[in-house]
Amino acid sequence: MINNFSIITGQEKYPLFDRLTKHTIQPIGTTPVVIPAEIVKFKNDNIKVKINNCVRGSEVFVIQPCYPHLHDRLFEVLILIDALKNASASKVTAILPYFPYVRSDKKEHDRISITAKMIAKLLQSVGTDHVITVCLHSPQTQGFFDIPMDHLLPSKTICEHFITNKVIKENTMIIAPDAGSVKMASHYARKLNLPLSIVDKKRIDDTESAISGSIIGDVSNKSCLIIDDEIATGNSIFKATLNLLKNGAVDVSAFAVHGVLVGDALKMLNESPLKQLYITDTIWRPEVDNNPKITTISISKMIFDAIICINSNLSMANI
């Protein structure tokens, strides 16, 4: 049984939110209630959030991009959730498609913060009842929460897109750009029934630069598809592309769930022999919309289905 629920965002210009609001609730045949929020940033950088609809007794899903402008977006969602709870919303679910500080999930050096855990504590401190996120860099981050936390993997949506749009060919091979990506890449290889190869990568420091080394597997005469959870500077993917082509690959494309694309990543992409970069709409970067080398695949239907499952107390096994 589907109960009444509402959705809200702190960012009006967020395509994923817009796409989410257009999905129809079945079998009722209506769209979800969208709550308007008024957000003001003062000259002293303080943020004010006002909910412009009554939410007393309502179940509310808050979807918020946390990049770019991470700290503004993070405080917006915390204040937004606090405002909803103060307005007597019965249940608030935070949907953070790209989880803040997702890579700060362990203590790699002395005297540093495990910041992803701190974010989990902050979300819980303002009364968040449930959290949804997409493709965590380290799935064990779920353990930082003492409230229900759903970690969505968009592989069903992505594989359907690849098959429907004939991205997959007879000679396609899935590539893990480093050892840390093997589990994710092998998941896609199994779903698509394709062989898997691994590129050895060494990261020297925190500069996000890496060295692409030997390749485990024969990529000669293969159409290679690199799979990773995110693309930030792009160094790893672009260097792996050159390495794969040098070892006989016919062409190389890449898929990354989160298109962070910082610094000179877009410039490097345009200069790279990488054939095509596929990303999802967890992050919105206006400058990527018209780039012919980037294809954005929407995950709005997956998130909407997750909302319906939570609202109706159904399993998410088939999402």
Secondary structure, DSSP 8 states (H G I E B T S, - for coil): ----EEEE-S-SS-HHHHHHHTS-BTTTTB--EE--EEEEE-TTS-EEEEE-S--TT-EEEEE----SSHHHHHHHHHHHHHHHHHTT-SEEEEEESS-TTTT--S--STT---HHHHHHHHHHHTT--EEEEE--SSGGGGGG-SS-EEEE-THHHHHHHHHHTT---TTEEEEESSGGGHHHHHHHHHHHT--EEEEEEEE-STTS-EEEEEEES--TT-EEEEEEEEESS-HHHHHHHHHHHHTT-SEEEEEEEEE---TTHHHHHHHS----EEEETTS--GGGTT-TTEEEE--HHHHHHHHHHHHHT---TT-
